[in-house]
Amino acid sequence: MTEKSEKKCYVYYQMILDLDTIDQSLLPRLIKWLKGRDKVLKIREIHDESLDKVTHVVNRAFLDAPDPYERVMPDDFKELGEEYVIFIASMYGKDVGVLVILLNKMPHLGKKAATISLIAVIPERKFQGISTSMAIHAYKWLRSHDIRYVKCLVGKDNEPAYRFMTRLGFKKYGEKEFTIDE
């Protein structure tokens, strides 16, 4: 008897942020909203030697995610190639968040671009400004590297993530469907 696998369709919003036209009051407003969390929250760029820390945070963060998820290992990040940057956030010395940026080019626009491929915060530290702090750090890093366009995908069923990305200045420009065998 052969089992028939079911397919499930996931819909994602395609979103973009143009760092050249972003509301200039946005970053100061976000920084003010964070109210000094930078005293206990440290964000650093990490490299291959710390990928085990990244996978620990990511695997904990996605335990309750609405999106399809499969446990990640350090080698999964190495498969991204050299064109990525990973930031990890620590609070009181404990790693609590990860933001991964893939670097790419948009030659038809004549500008460098990037994709936020992952923002993850461990469950007990969600809604404490960690994602916002990592986003501000990423904005500054992207601007310092002359990157002007940032894209991301947000699950249509992930309303908190959609609101968060919209608050960061991202605009929806389309939808993309993924079908996964379950």
Residue, then its C-alpha position, 0 to 999 in steps of 0.5 A: m500500500t502506498e501512502k499518498s503525500e499531501k501537499k500544503c500551500y503556504v502564501y508569503y507576502q513579498m515586501i521591499l524597503d528602499l533605504d533611500t526613501i525611508d521616512q527619515s523620522l523612522l529610525p529616531r522614533l524606533i530608537k526612542w521606543l527602545k528606551g535604553r534597551d541597548k544597555v542590556l542588549k548587545i548585537r554583533e556580527i558573527h562568523d562561521e566559528s559561532l554558527d552553533k550559537v545561531t542554530h541554537v537560537v533559531n531552533r528555539a525560536f521556531l518551536d511555535a512558528p506558524d510557518p513550516y520549519e525543519r531543524v537547522m544545523p551549522d552547515d545549513f548556514k555555510e551552504l548560503g555561500e559567502e554572500y551573507v551576514i549574520f547578526i546575533a543579539s545577546m541580552y544579559g550575556k545570553d544569545v536571544g536573537v538572530l538576523v540573517i541578511l543575504l546580499n545580492k545585486m539588482p543591476h537593473l536598478g543600478k543599486k546593491a540589494a539585500t534580503i532579510s532571510l531570517i529574524a528569530v527571537i527565542p520565545e521567552r524574549k519575544f516582544q521585548g524590542i530585540s527584533t527592532s534593535m537587530a533591524i536598526h543595527a542591520y539598517k545601519w550596516l546596510r547603509s554603511h555598505d551602500i546597500r539601498y534595497v532590502k527585501c523579505l518574505v512574510g508568511k500571510d498567516n503570520e500577522p505579527a511579523y507582517r505588522f512588524m515589517t510594516r512598522l519597519g517601513f517595508k511595503k508589500y509588493g506581491e505574493k508568492e506561493f510555496t507548496i510543500d509535501e507533508 
